Amino acid sequence: MNLRVKELTGGLLPDVNSESCASRGVLEHVTSRWAVLVLAVLLDGTHRFSELRRAVGGVSEKMLAQTLQTLEQDGLVLREAYAVIPPRVDYSLTPLGEEAAQHVWTLARWAESRVPEVLAARAAHAEQAPRTQRAPQAGRAPRSGRAKSAR
């Protein structure tokens, strides 16, 4: 473990199953719904904000901006601003971002290819689920609609 990594991690080896491991935050950022899609689009090359917004269906400007900022802070996305009128900002993947994007894109493609099986499993599960209502807990009376007020 190099000195900088040791300093940043407090000397602990990364272990995603450990509650305090920083890799959990990285995993959360990289696998968020919008990050996966943004990383996938950026695999095709450099894009402007408006191009990313059009390419990632359903993302709001606010969520796209937050996602790009998080990915930039994590060293996965490079933001290049140009002093021109109108202002121009390009987004591209860093080498680390390209590596992450390859992995999450593989997972996304797998998800696309397995939609029929997942939907069939959901339907089968729904058919097998018990149709009974949850029984009240022992020792408690069932709740009525509104609590009686003390007058």
Secondary structure as GFF3:
##gff-version 3
##sequence-region A 1 151
A	DSSP	alpha_helix	3	9	.	.	.	ID=ss1
A	DSSP	alpha_helix	23	30	.	.	.	ID=ss2
A	DSSP	alpha_helix	33	42	.	.	.	ID=ss3
A	DSSP	beta_strand	47	48	.	.	.	ID=ss4
A	DSSP	alpha_helix	49	55	.	.	.	ID=ss5
A	DSSP	alpha_helix	61	73	.	.	.	ID=ss6
A	DSSP	beta_strand	77	82	.	.	.	ID=ss7
A	DSSP	beta_strand	88	93	.	.	.	ID=ss8
A	DSSP	alpha_helix	95	113	.	.	.	ID=ss9
A	DSSP	alpha_helix	115	128	.	.	.	ID=ss10
###
